[in-house]
Amino acid sequence: MCNSTANIYIPTIHVSWSRSKIREVFSREGYGKVIRIDFVRIVDKKLENDFRTFDERTNPNFRQAFIRLDVSDASSVNSPFLGLQPNMQIRVYPSQIVNRRRNPFGKGSNEYWMCLAATTPLSDSVRGINEILAELNDLFPLLENSEDEEIFAHLNKHARLLLNPPANYDDYCEMNQHQLDYNVKMMGKRIVQKDIPAKE
């Protein structure tokens, strides 16, 4: 029996593809119902003597996407994602599914999304935005360097936006509540580990 959900990883996807457009592609082709989409920046690794900021090291045109797909519906009976396994690769050609006029790459584009099995999909958050902001406030006095301060500012900005989101913000926001919660927890663990004395 096949799993009713598929966790998909797309290594590169153009930033112009919003969540609603991605859902439309999967729905039109009968691939399944998109439950959740996480966008993740593609960032150059910070090397020695690299003074670029986090934003400056971020790819401005492409990002990664993690998609949770419900394939239990009858309309998804022929979905190629029903049996998605590690090391499998499935190509999705969105320009052949969505009206070419709406395609950011223009008519005749051969753009495709390389869909892989996500081995470590993020878990769902059970905390509200106010709880996440409270942890951020607790972490602020513990920041020790410019890199931590930059990451903190990045997370705090998204937390404030999610607290009072603009119209349609969920469609294009870089970081949703689940991702924010995960990243704040990871930052907290990293800071705490710095404060633990090394064993002699």
Secondary structure, DSSP 4 states (H G I P E B T S, - for coil): ---SEEEEEEEEEETT--HHHHHHHHHHTT--EEEEEEEEEEEPPPPTT----TTTTEEEEEEEEEEEEE--SGGGTT-TTTT--TT--EEE-GGGTS-GGG-TT-TT----EEEEE-SSPPPPP-S-HHHHHHHHHHHGGG--SHHHHHHHHHHHHHHHHHHSPPTTHHHH-SS-HHHHHHHHHHHHHHHHHHHSPPP-
